[in-house]
């Protein structure tokens, strides 16, 4: 068997939340979020939640923290805010929540992206990690990047994702992340005010330049 082929594993559907990070998009014109929603639904997974927030650290962190604490969400995928402009703050908002980083995700994503857009892929800070047994993936904001991420990486997520998630949810140990207790408490207190920064949009399922 070639080294890149893996034994066939049984399909286990996941509950996936999709967050678009943009100052200008709405659900009606959120092409990147729609790419992810369409692909996860076609693959047989469940859309657990969908939302759009502005490029604001506290607003992003508030939504992701809520989803991390939701036992009904296995995976979070964000799109947008991974570039280098002043408003691109997704890694700054989300990486402090990680308990463990998934450095291999960025490596594989950049390999896929390089094949499509060449060295322009270095403009992306795609990142991933795990928090409270929830897998978090941060993709660039272009529809093409979301297609590459899903088709090249997420098309058949490992069964271990779901097993890890379920096992960790059964434990009573408190979540320990890179944020200090004081930081996390502050994030909790700021959630109400952060939500006020978000446009009035449905947060539940409803029917950038490339690699930025």
C-alpha positions, -999 to 999 in steps of 0.1 A, spaced: 0 0 0 15 34 -9 26 54 21 0 81 15 -30 58 15 -47 50 48 -69 20 56 -106 26 52 -122 37 84 -159 38 93 -175 72 88 -186 90 120 -205 122 115 -193 152 134 -211 183 147 -192 212 131 -196 250 138 -186 275 112 -175 310 120 -168 337 94 -147 366 105 -153 397 84 -161 434 88 -182 435 56 -199 401 50 -234 390 58 -249 355 56 -263 364 22 -229 370 7 -207 348 29 -193 327 1 -165 312 22 -188 301 50 -213 287 25 -185 266 9 -178 250 42 -215 245 51 -222 229 18 -193 206 19 -198 195 55 -235 188 49 -228 169 17 -202 148 35 -229 138 61 -218 160 90 -241 182 111 -239 220 110 -241 227 148 -239 265 145 -230 293 121 -221 329 128 -204 360 115 -183 383 136 -162 414 129 -124 414 130 -123 421 167 -103 400 192 -129 399 220 -159 393 196 -141 364 180 -129 349 213 -164 352 228 -180 331 201 -153 305 199 -152 302 237 -189 296 238 -186 269 212 -156 253 229 -178 249 260 -207 235 241 -207 196 245 -227 194 212 -199 208 191 -170 185 180 -152 208 155 -149 246 149 -138 259 116 -132 296 111 -126 315 79 -110 349 76 -86 372 95 -55 351 90 -35 376 69 -11 404 79 -33 435 77 -40 455 108 -75 440 110 -64 404 107 -65 392 143 -79 357 141 -48 339 154 -43 365 181 -80 359 192 -80 321 191 -45 307 197 -45 317 234 -75 294 238 -56 263 226 -45 237 251 -25 220 224 -14 233 190 -18 213 158 13 225 139 9 199 113 -23 214 100 -6 246 90 21 226 73 -3 205 53 -25 235 44 5 255 31 16 225 10 -19 223 -6 -20 261 -10 14 262 -26 3 239 -53 -25 264 -62 -11 299 -56 26 294 -52 46 315 -27 16 337 -20 6 311 6 32 327 30 7 355 34 -16 332 54 -13 324 91 -37 293 90 -36 277 124 -52 249 144 -54 235 179 -75 217 205 -93 231 235 -117 211 257 -115 182 232 -129 205 205 -108 207 174 -104 243 160 -92 251 125 -86 286 113 -86 290 75 -80 321 53 -111 340 41 -112 332 4 -136 306 -9 -107 289 -27 -88 285 6 -119 269 22 -123 245 -7 -86 235 -4 -88 231 33 -120 210 32 -112 189 1 -75 183 11 -78 179 48 -113 177 62 -129 154 36 -125 124 59 -117 136 94 -101 109 116 -124 88 137 -102 98 166 -116 133 165 -149 120 177 -135 95 202 -113 121 218 -141 146 220 -165 121 236 -139 107 261 -129 142 272 -165 153 277 -170 124 301 -142 136 324 -148 161 352 -114 177 351 -116 215 345 -104 228 312 -68 241 313 -57 262 283 -30 287 275 -51 315 288 -47 321 326 -78 317 348 -80 355 351 -78 359 313 -105 333 307 -128 349 334 -123 383 317 -133 368 284 -164 354 300 -173 388 314 -168 405 281 -190 382 261 -221 403 265 -204 434 254 -186 416 226 -219 404 212 -230 440 210 -203 445 185 -217 419 162 -244 426 136 -278 411 143 -275 378 126 -287 343 132 -261 322 151 -277 289 142 -278 270 109 -295 288 81 -305 277 47 -95 383 11 -75 376 -12 -65 340 -18 -46 326 11 -48 359 30 
